[in-house]
Amino acid sequence: MKISSCFLVVFIFIGLSARTQEQSPYNSSGKKIEKKILKSARKQYDLGNYMSAVQKYSDLLKIDSTNPLYNNEIAHAYYDNFRQPLSIPYFERAIRYSKDTLGEAYFFLASAYHLAGQYELAQKNYALYLNLLLLHGSYVGVQEKFDVAEDVKRRIEMCDNGKLLSQSPASTFLIGNKSRPFEIRSLGKNINSEYDDYDAVLTGNDSLMYFTSRRDSTTGGGIDWDDKYFEDIYLSKAQKNNWTQCVGIGAPVNTNKHDAIISVSPDGKTIYLYRGNKQGTFYFSNLINGKWTNPAILSEHSDINTKAWETSFYGFIKSKSDLYVVSDRAGGLGGRDIYVSHVTDSTWSPLENIGAPINTPYNEDCPYISADGNTMYFSSSGHNSIGGFDIFQSHKVNGKWSEPENLGVPFNSPGDDVFFVPANTADRFYYSSSTHAKDSTCDMDIYVLDICDEDPTVLLAGRVIGIPDAVLTITGKESGKSMEAVIVKGGQYSVKLEGGKEYVFTFKTSSVEPVSTDIIIPKQCRKYEMYQEFVFTQPGQPLVVKNALLDIKTEAGNLSYSDFLAKADKKGLDGYSEVTLNTTPVMVVSVDTVKKVTGQDTTLAIKTTISFNNVLFDFGKSKIDRSFMPELDKAVALLKNKDYKNTKFEVAGHTDSKGKDSYNMGLSKRRAAAVANYLALKGIKRNRMKVVGYGETRPIAANENADGSDNPEGRAKNRRTEIVILK
């Protein structure tokens, strides 16, 4: 079922046509070169290779950027390739630099501005075209001139509708009695192509999607009068938060003719389709033993399949009592109207035009009727459409349909917005639009309208690897307000945050100075759990922050979040980022009261220890890492201040339990000597120092776990050098 917009290109040529002009199109110096390129560009255009033609015309414009012929023809190449907004600057230049009046260029320029949502400029150029038509269109038949003028006036009226509806775009969508936020997004490359893709229908559990496409892989490769491939039916399976790469449904459903999906039964075992070259006919096919039967005509002798153009129907599957059909049969209110048939004694009654206020003198299409039969979504190029087909809704009150309401912006656009249908198992809708694409293409794509959860908070689960305990302080970047500190216990934490906000995460632990990073928490439409890791090796070494701000539960499947991140291709993982933060070890000064026994007397003594958090040295090494020198400088400053400048102190080296006792004793002395040498270089007198090594004899943490396994974290704490103040 081909989608035909009301934007039929009807124009009057006034003066210069697309390929003729008074002045020579060539510069005298490069006539042969330009002529050759122009011939090649036109050949590509005639073959429908529009972007190849664009490249050729671009080469010509590099030679002569003000040539009106080149600008006019490249504009048409963009326009005819459904990239109408990209044609605007070229139509503008063609008009500006031409010696003739380019009447048709004003029309196409106006249409391009219209599709780009620039309504004022569209109206200006529509008006210019209309004036030219009335002044210079004497050679056009009276009726044709009238029809063209009415068409242009309608477009100007649509621009007025667009300006009005764009003043207050919707931020919520009414579901039941509640207005809820929403999100519109493309179904992506697995569904949408560079060609027209539209009319998504789903099985009862939303696990399978069927849709229609006019892509270059169409069966038979046929191209219709509108320079588009014939329609074929494609399907895709739901997976996680996406859809699988679509595939054609194949024979015997897809043929060399137009084959377009209309509906699918809830169990997915029967599909209903439109087939034909001109008017077309409704068919159905059943899935038996995994294969589709040869499609048969639906209700062959009924009123729903006639010589008129019936494009779609709805209601046959769900209600079993009413069937809504779109037809351009004689006697309607306009072009295509919506009709209804009622079941009586297992047969369908003749179609009845549902009339006003639904149908108009223009075109209506794509009706969807709610399960209770009281709400209709449909598309129309009439009413207060802002361009092409807009989506409307109407409610049945006391047996009559209410005045249709335009869903407004952003649901509707200046292009075609059609096939608006709800999902079966979630608060979401699917529809097709020709104007939402970010790359300014105006071919049809399929979009999903997700109705969002009302609570704006989102959950971030996290893990700290390398140390069991830490504290996270989270502060709003804009507000400056700090949340309650997040305590990391056993390496795990979780926190609720508001989506769409930027926060400052400050990581604090006893072994390093606090480090911070800014993180933008994405706004979630449908809530999902996100994940974060702080990977810490040892103080002085970088702290790596891994942010998986995506639906981690769905993506990870049966894997733990950490295992999933370790195995995932992070370059292709949307929502993943990684930040590396340099850390500075903390110098800890501890003051202890100890008992000192001399003979029968017991006295209290003060013991002050400067500890460097166990990480001055790597395993088996006695060379001080440069990253720890700032901490040693703090110790130097402390030993020089008035409270300690005359004290004597012990530089004590320690090791973990790895290696022989004798080796560890020597290693600990070398470590103590390395610290003492650094202090001496900084001006601390050696006669104040006592350098000793204790090897592995004075651990402050277990080198092994209770089960006898290695305890790397404990051993790291034991590899230390301390400065003990002697009083």
DOPA-763943 format. One line per 10 residues: number of its first residue (from 1); their letters; for each residue x, y, z of C-alpha. Coordinates in steps of 0.1 Angstrom, whole numbers, plus 5000, padded with zeros to 4 digits. Each point is the difference from the previous one (the first is absolute). Layout:
NUM = a = X:Y:Z | ...
END
This chain:
1 = mkisscflvv = 5000:5000:5000 | 5019:5030:4987 | 5000:5031:5021 | 4993:5030:4979 | 5004:5034:5017 | 4978:5029:4992 | 5032:5018:4989 | 4995:4991:4963 | 5025:5021:4981 | 4978:5022:4978
11 = fifiglsart = 5017:5030:4984 | 4999:5024:4971 | 5033:5006:4981 | 5005:5037:4997 | 5031:5010:4981 | 5030:4978:5007 | 4993:4963:5003 | 5023:4976:5018 | 5021:4994:4969 | 4997:5030:4978
21 = qeqspynssg = 5012:5036:5004 | 5008:5030:4978 | 5035:5006:5012 | 5028:4975:4993 | 5004:4976:5029 | 5038:4998:4994 | 5030:5022:5006 | 5019:5005:4968 | 5032:4987:5015 | 4986:4967:5012
31 = kkiekkilks = 4972:4993:4976 | 5010:4965:4990 | 5007:4988:5036 | 4968:5015:5013 | 4979:4985:4971 | 5014:4966:5007 | 4993:5002:5038 | 4965:5013:4994 | 4992:4972:4976 | 5012:4975:5026
41 = arkqydlgny = 4981:5017:5028 | 4968:4999:4980 | 5005:4963:4991 | 5003:4991:5037 | 4969:5021:5007 | 4980:4982:4973 | 5011:4966:5013 | 4988:5010:5035 | 5035:5001:5014 | 4993:5033:5017
51 = msavqkysdl = 5030:5002:5024 | 5024:4992:4971 | 4983:5028:4981 | 5005:5023:5030 | 5037:4993:5000 | 5003:5008:4963 | 4980:5032:5004 | 5022:5009:5030 | 5030:4997:4977 | 4984:5024:4976
61 = lkidstnply = 4992:5025:5028 | 5037:5000:5010 | 5006:5013:4965 | 4971:5025:4999 | 4982:5003:5034 | 4975:5027:4987 | 4988:4981:4969 | 4962:4998:5004 | 4997:4969:4979 | 5024:4980:5021
71 = nneiahayyd = 4984:5012:5032 | 4965:4992:4987 | 5009:4965:4989 | 5019:4991:5032 | 4970:5013:5020 | 4977:4976:4981 | 5024:4971:5006 | 4998:5006:5038 | 4963:5006:4999 | 4992:4969:4979
81 = nfrqplsipy = 5022:4979:5024 | 4977:5010:5029 | 5026:5024:5014 | 4979:5030:4994 | 5014:5022:5028 | 5035:4996:4985 | 4987:5015:4967 | 4991:5033:5015 | 5033:5020:4995 | 5003:4988:4963
91 = ferairyskd = 4964:5010:4991 | 5008:5033:5016 | 5031:5005:4979 | 4983:4989:4968 | 4973:5026:5005 | 5025:5027:5010 | 5024:4995:4971 | 4976:4992:4972 | 4991:5026:4973 | 4966:4983:4996
101 = tlgeayffla = 4972:4996:5024 | 5002:4965:5015 | 4964:4994:5008 | 5003:4963:5009 | 5030:5008:5022 | 4978:5021:5023 | 4976:4971:5004 | 5027:4975:5008 | 5018:5024:5023 | 4967:5007:5019
111 = sayhlagqye = 4994:4962:5003 | 5036:4995:5013 | 4996:5027:5026 | 4966:4985:5009 | 5015:4966:5006 | 5028:5016:5020 | 4974:5016:5023 | 5009:5035:4990 | 4965:5011:4994 | 5004:5037:4995
121 = laqknyalyl = 5025:4996:4972 | 4978:4972:4985 | 4970:5023:4999 | 5020:5028:4985 | 5011:4978:4971 | 4966:4983:4996 | 4986:5035:4996 | 5026:5010:4975 | 4993:4969:4980 | 4962:5006:5002
131 = nllllhgsyv = 5004:5036:4987 | 5021:4988:4971 | 4974:4974:4992 | 4972:5025:4999 | 5020:5025:4980 | 5017:4977:4975 | 4979:4968:5000 | 4977:5010:4971 | 5010:4971:4979 | 4988:4976:5027
141 = gvqekfdvae = 4965:4986:4999 | 4975:5018:5023 | 4992:4969:5021 | 5037:4990:5003 | 5009:5036:5009 | 4973:5000:5027 | 5011:4966:5014 | 5036:5011:5002 | 4991:5032:5017 | 4978:4982:5025
151 = dvkrriemcd = 5028:4976:5007 | 5024:5028:5008 | 4975:5018:5021 | 4995:4968:5020 | 5037:4998:5006 | 5001:5036:5013 | 4971:4990:5023 | 5020:4970:5012 | 5029:5023:5008 | 4977:5021:5022
161 = ngkllsqspa = 4990:4968:5018 | 5037:4991:5004 | 5008:5034:5015 | 4971:4998:5025 | 5007:4964:5011 | 5038:5006:5003 | 4994:5028:5026 | 4991:4974:5026 | 5016:4966:4993 | 4988:4972:5021
171 = stflignksr = 5022:4988:5030 | 4976:4973:5012 | 4977:4975:4984 | 4966:4991:5015 | 4997:4963:5010 | 4967:4992:5016 | 4994:5030:5023 | 5037:5008:5006 | 5023:5022:4980 | 5035:4985:4999
181 = pfeirslgkn = 5033:5009:4985 | 5011:4983:4969 | 5030:4993:4977 | 5000:4996:4962 | 5028:4980:4985 | 5008:4983:4967 | 4999:4962:4999 | 5035:5002:4986 | 5020:4984:4972 | 4987:4965:5006
191 = inseyddyda = 4966:5011:4989 | 5003:5033:4981 | 5019:5004:4968 | 5008:5028:4976 | 4967:4992:4983 | 4964:5002:5011 | 4992:4977:5031 | 4966:5002:5015 | 4969:4984:5015 | 5013:4980:5029
201 = vltgndslmy = 4976:4973:5014 | 5008:4977:5029 | 4989:4966:5013 | 4980:4998:5032 | 5031:4998:5023 | 5020:5026:4979 | 5026:4974:4993 | 4998:5003:4962 | 4997:5030:4978 | 4989:5001:4964
211 = ftsrrdsttg = 5003:5031:4979 | 5001:5012:4964 | 5031:5013:4982 | 5008:5013:4966 | 5037:4993:5001 | 5023:4988:4972 | 4998:4963:5011 | 4963:4999:4990 | 4990:4967:4982 | 5006:5004:4963
221 = ggidwddkyf = 5017:5034:5004 | 4971:5018:4983 | 4996:5038:5002 | 4966:5017:4999 | 4989:5032:4983 | 5012:5021:5030 | 5036:4988:4996 | 4998:4978:5031 | 5004:4963:5003 | 4969:4978:5003
231 = ediylskaqk = 4989:4992:5035 | 5010:4968:5019 | 4992:4987:5035 | 5028:4997:5025 | 5001:4986:5035 | 5022:5004:5031 | 5001:4983:5035 | 5001:5019:5033 | 5033:4996:5019 | 5010:5018:5032
241 = nnwtqcvgig = 4994:5037:4993 | 5002:4997:4962 | 4989:4981:4970 | 5019:4974:4979 | 5012:5009:4965 | 4968:4998:4979 | 4996:4974:4972 | 4975:4997:4972 | 4971:4977:5006 | 5008:4984:4967
251 = apvntnkhda = 4978:4980:4976 | 4972:4993:4995 | 4990:5032:5019 | 5024:5024:4984 | 4997:5002:4962 | 5010:5023:4971 | 4969:5021:5008 | 4993:5023:5029 | 4998:4978:5032 | 4992:5021:5031
261 = iisvspdgkt = 4991:4988:5035 | 4967:5010:5015 | 4996:4980:5032 | 5011:4969:5018 | 4980:4977:5023 | 5009:5000:5037 | 5015:4965:4998 | 5021:5010:4969 | 4985:4972:4979 | 4980:5021:4975
271 = iylyrgnkqg = 5010:5032:4982 | 4979:5023:4979 | 5015:5019:4971 | 4994:5022:4971 | 5012:4988:4966 | 4999:5016:4965 | 5014:5024:4975 | 4972:5026:4998 | 4969:4997:5022 | 5011:4968:5017
281 = tfyfsnling = 4981:4974:5020 | 4999:4988:5037 | 5015:4965:5006 | 5008:4978:5029 | 5025:4973:5006 | 5003:4973:5028 | 5032:4987:5016 | 4999:4962:4999 | 5030:4979:5010 | 5022:5030:4999
291 = kwtnpailse = 4991:5010:4965 | 4976:5027:4987 | 4972:4987:4977 | 4994:5016:4966 | 4980:5031:5008 | 4963:4998:4992 | 4976:5029:4994 | 4982:5012:5031 | 4962:4999:4997 | 5003:4998:4963
301 = hsdintkawe = 4964:5009:4992 | 4995:5026:5028 | 4999:5037:4998 | 5035:5004:5014 | 5018:4989:4968 | 4987:5021:4970 | 5014:5017:4970 | 5005:5031:5021 | 5033:5006:5018 | 4996:4984:5035
311 = tsfygfiksk = 5033:5006:5018 | 4996:4987:5035 | 4975:4986:5025 | 4999:4995:5038 | 4977:4984:5025 | 4996:4966:4984 | 5022:4982:5025 | 4993:5017:5033 | 4963:5008:5001 | 4986:4973:4977
321 = sdlyvvsdra = 4970:5024:4996 | 5012:5031:4982 | 5023:5003:4970 | 5015:5034:4991 | 5012:5004:4964 | 5016:5028:4981 | 4988:5005:4964 | 4999:5026:4973 | 4968:4986:4986 | 4975:5024:4984
331 = gglggrdiyv = 4975:5018:5022 | 5025:5009:5027 | 5006:5033:5017 | 5035:5005:4985 | 5029:4979:4987 | 5004:4970:5023 | 4973:4996:5027 | 4996:4977:5030 | 4971:4975:4997 | 4986:4975:5025
341 = shvtdstwsp = 4984:4966:4995 | 4980:4981:5027 | 4998:4962:5003 | 4965:4986:4997 | 4994:4963:5000 | 5036:4992:4993 | 5001:5023:4970 | 5012:5036:4996 | 4976:5027:4992 | 5006:5024:4971
351 = lenigapint = 5025:5027:5009 | 4986:5033:5015 | 5019:5032:4998 | 5004:5011:5036 | 4997:5036:4988 | 5008:5032:5018 | 5016:5010:5022 | 5026:4973:4992 | 5000:5001:4962 | 5009:5033:4982
361 = pynedcpyis = 5003:5012:4964 | 5036:4988:5002 | 5014:4966:5008 | 4996:4978:5031 | 5019:4968:5006 | 5015:4976:5025 | 4972:4996:5026 | 5006:4983:5033 | 4971:4992:5023 | 5005:4993:5037
371 = adgntmyfss = 4989:4966:5014 | 4969:5015:5015 | 4991:5017:4967 | 4998:5035:5015 | 5034:5016:4989 | 5012:5004:4965 | 5035:5011:4989 | 5002:5008:4963 | 5020:5021:4975 | 4986:5028:4979
381 = sghnsiggfd = 5013:5027:4976 | 4969:5020:5009 | 4988:5016:5032 | 5028:5021:5015 | 5029:4980:4986 | 5033:5017:5000 | 5012:4983:4969 | 4994:4966:4983 | 4982:4975:5022 | 4997:5009:5037
391 = ifqshkvngk = 4989:4976:5028 | 4966:5008:5016 | 4979:4984:5027 | 4963:4999:5005 | 4977:4985:5027 | 4967:4984:4995 | 4974:5017:5023 | 4964:4988:5000 | 5007:4981:4968 | 5015:5029:4981
401 = wsepenlgvp = 5036:5009:4993 | 5013:5032:5016 | 5017:5028:4981 | 5035:4987:4992 | 5029:5015:5020 | 5034:5004:4984 | 5026:4983:5023 | 5022:5030:4994 | 5037:5005:5000 | 5023:4980:5003
411 = fnspgddvff = 4978:4970:4991 | 4991:5017:4967 | 5024:5016:4976 | 4998:5019:4967 | 5004:4967:4982 | 4979:4968:5002 | 4992:4985:5034 | 4980:4968:4997 | 4993:4965:5014 | 4997:5010:5037
421 = vpantadrfy = 4994:4968:5020 | 5005:4990:5036 | 5022:4971:5012 | 4981:4972:5016 | 5021:4994:5032 | 5014:5035:5009 | 4992:5036:5000 | 5014:5008:4966 | 4989:5008:4965 | 5016:4994:4966
431 = ysssthakds = 4995:5023:4971 | 5016:5010:4967 | 5013:5034:4991 | 5018:5016:4971 | 5015:5031:5018 | 5016:4990:5033 | 5033:4988:4985 | 5030:5019:5014 | 5018:4999:4966 | 4972:5020:4983
441 = tcdmdiyvld = 4989:4971:4980 | 4962:4999:4994 | 4995:4963:4992 | 4977:4981:5023 | 5014:4984:5032 | 4984:4982:5029 | 5001:5016:5034 | 4990:4990:5035 | 4982:5023:5025 | 5010:4988:5034
451 = icdedptvll = 4977:5012:5029 | 5024:5006:5028 | 4999:4991:5037 | 4989:5028:5022 | 5027:4998:5026 | 5031:5019:4988 | 5025:4982:5023 | 5022:4972:4986 | 5021:4974:5018 | 5038:4998:4996
461 = agrvigipda = 5016:4968:5014 | 5037:5000:5006 | 5030:4981:5010 | 5035:5010:5013 | 5027:4976:4990 | 5033:4999:5019 | 4988:5012:5034 | 4970:4988:5021 | 4990:5034:5014 | 4997:5035:4987
471 = vltitgkesg = 4977:5030:5001 | 4984:5017:4970 | 4988:5036:5003 | 4976:5010:4972 | 4993:5037:4993 | 4976:5015:4975 | 5021:5019:4975 | 4974:5027:4995 | 4985:5002:5034 | 5032:4995:5020
481 = ksmeavivkg = 4980:4979:5025 | 5016:4969:5014 | 4981:4968:5005 | 5004:4978:5030 | 5034:4983:4999 | 4999:4966:4983 | 5018:4974:5021 | 5017:4973:4981 | 4998:4967:5020 | 5017:4969:4987
491 = gqysvklegg = 5007:5017:4968 | 4963:5006:4991 | 4977:5030:5000 | 4969:5013:4983 | 4985:5035:4998 | 4969:5016:4985 | 5005:5031:4978 | 4979:5022:4979 | 5004:4994:4963 | 5010:5027:4976
501 = keyvftfkts = 5023:5016:5027 | 5037:5004:5003 | 5017:4990:5032 | 5035:5002:5016 | 5011:4967:5013 | 5027:5002:5027 | 5018:4968:5010 | 5014:4999:5035 | 5020:4973:5017 | 5026:5001:5028
511 = svepvstdii = 5029:4992:4977 | 4997:5028:4974 | 4990:5036:4998 | 4964:5005:4987 | 4996:5000:4962 | 4971:5012:4980 | 4983:4996:4966 | 4969:5015:4984 | 4974:4975:4987 | 4968:5008:4981
521 = ipkqcrkyem = 4973:4976:5010 | 4978:4994:4969 | 4963:5007:5002 | 4981:4967:4999 | 4967:4996:4984 | 4995:4964:5012 | 5019:4993:5032 | 5030:4977:4999 | 5029:4994:5023 | 5034:5015:4991
531 = yqefvftqpg = 5034:4989:5012 | 5033:5016:5010 | 5034:4986:5010 | 5029:5017:5019 | 5030:4979:4992 | 5028:5006:5025 | 5034:4983:5001 | 5020:5019:5026 | 5005:5036:5012 | 5020:5020:4975
541 = qplvvknall = 4988:4979:4971 | 4971:5012:4978 | 4964:4995:5011 | 4979:4989:4970 | 4963:5009:5000 | 4979:4979:4977 | 4965:5013:4993 | 4975:4977:4984 | 4970:5023:4999 | 4978:4976:4981
551 = dikteagnls = 4975:4973:5007 | 5027:4978:5016 | 4976:4972:5012 | 4987:4994:4965 | 5034:5003:4983 | 5018:4977:5025 | 4974:4973:4999 | 5013:4971:5022 | 5034:5016:5005 | 5010:5020:5030
561 = ysdflakadk = 5002:5037:4991 | 5037:5000:5005 | 5005:4969:4978 | 4979:5016:4973 | 5021:5031:5000 | 5032:4980:4999 | 4988:4981:4969 | 4980:5027:4982 | 5012:5019:4969 | 4999:5033:5017
571 = kgldgysevt = 5006:5020:4968 | 4966:4989:4988 | 4983:5003:5034 | 4977:5030:5000 | 5000:5017:5034 | 5034:4988:5010 | 5028:5023:5010 | 5033:4997:5019 | 5019:5026:5020 | 5035:4997:5015
581 = lnttpvmvvs = 5008:5020:5031 | 5035:5004:5014 | 5002:4994:5038 | 5022:5014:5027 | 5008:4978:5030 | 4990:5013:5034 | 5026:5004:5028 | 4985:4989:5033 | 5013:5013:5033 | 4989:4978:5029
591 = vdtvkkvtgq = 5005:5009:5036 | 4999:4970:5025 | 5003:4999:5037 | 5021:4970:5011 | 5010:4986:5034 | 5037:5000:5009 | 5011:4978:5029 | 5033:5008:5018 | 5006:4977:5030 | 4969:5003:5022
601 = dttlaiktti = 4989:5033:4984 | 4975:5003:4972 | 4999:5032:4980 | 4980:5012:4970 | 5019:5010:4968 | 4988:5016:4968 | 5009:4983:4968 | 4995:5020:4967 | 5002:4980:4968 | 5000:5014:4965
611 = sfnnvlfdfg = 4987:4973:4977 | 5000:5001:4962 | 4971:4976:4995 | 5020:4970:4991 | 5006:5009:4964 | 5034:5017:4997 | 5014:4969:4983 | 4990:4974:4975 | 5006:4964:5008 | 5037:4992:5004
621 = kskidrsfmp = 5011:5036:4993 | 5017:5026:5022 | 4999:5029:4975 | 4975:5027:5009 | 4973:5006:4974 | 5000:5036:4989 | 4963:5002:5006 | 5006:4997:5038 | 5026:5028:5002 | 4973:5027:5007
631 = eldkavallk = 4990:4980:5030 | 5036:4997:5012 | 5002:5038:4996 | 4971:5003:5024 | 5020:4979:5025 | 5030:5023:4995 | 4978:5030:5008 | 4987:4983:5031 | 5035:4991:5012 | 5011:5036:4996
641 = nkdykntkfe = 4971:5017:5018 | 5004:5013:5035 | 4984:4970:5017 | 5024:4974:4985 | 5031:5019:4987 | 5022:4989:5030 | 4986:4964:5003 | 5018:4969:4991 | 4982:4973:4980 | 5002:4965:4987
651 = vaghtdskgk = 4996:4992:4963 | 4986:4965:5001 | 4997:4978:4969 | 4976:4971:4997 | 4992:4972:4975 | 4973:4975:4994 | 5005:4962:5005 | 5010:4991:4965 | 5036:4989:4997 | 5026:4988:5025
661 = dsynmglskr = 5003:5016:5035 | 5036:5011:4993 | 4991:5015:4967 | 4971:5019:5014 | 5021:5013:5029 | 5025:5014:4975 | 4973:5014:4978 | 4983:5018:5029 | 5033:5016:5009 | 5006:5012:4965
671 = raaavanyla = 4965:5015:4999 | 5006:5018:5032 | 5033:5013:4987 | 4983:5012:4968 | 4976:5021:5020 | 5028:5013:5023 | 5021:5010:4970 | 4970:5020:4986 | 4995:5018:5033 | 5037:5008:5002
681 = lkgikrnrmk = 4999:5015:4965 | 4971:5022:5012 | 5021:5014:5029 | 4992:4977:5029 | 5032:4992:5020 | 5011:4964:5000 | 5008:5002:5037 | 4963:5002:5007 | 4993:4967:4983 | 5002:4964:5010
691 = vvgygetrpi = 4996:4977:4970 | 4987:4965:5007 | 4985:4971:4981 | 4975:4976:5015 | 4994:4978:4970 | 4967:4982:5003 | 5000:4999:5038 | 4975:5028:5006 | 4971:4996:4977 | 4969:5023:5004
701 = aanenadgsd = 4978:4977:4978 | 4997:4963:4992 | 5022:4988:4972 | 4977:4970:4995 | 4963:4995:5003 | 4984:4977:5026 | 4999:4972:4975 | 5037:5003:4992 | 4996:5018:4967 | 5020:5030:4991
711 = npegraknrr = 4988:5034:5012 | 5015:5026:4975 | 4983:5029:5017 | 5014:4991:5034 | 5035:4995:4986 | 4998:5034:4983 | 4993:5016:5034 | 5030:4982:5015 | 5024:5014:4973 | 5006:5033:5017
721 = teivilk = 5025:5024:5016 | 4991:5019:5031 | 5015:5030:5018 | 4997:4996:5037 | 5006:5031:5022 | 5022:4991:5030 | 4992:5020:5032
END
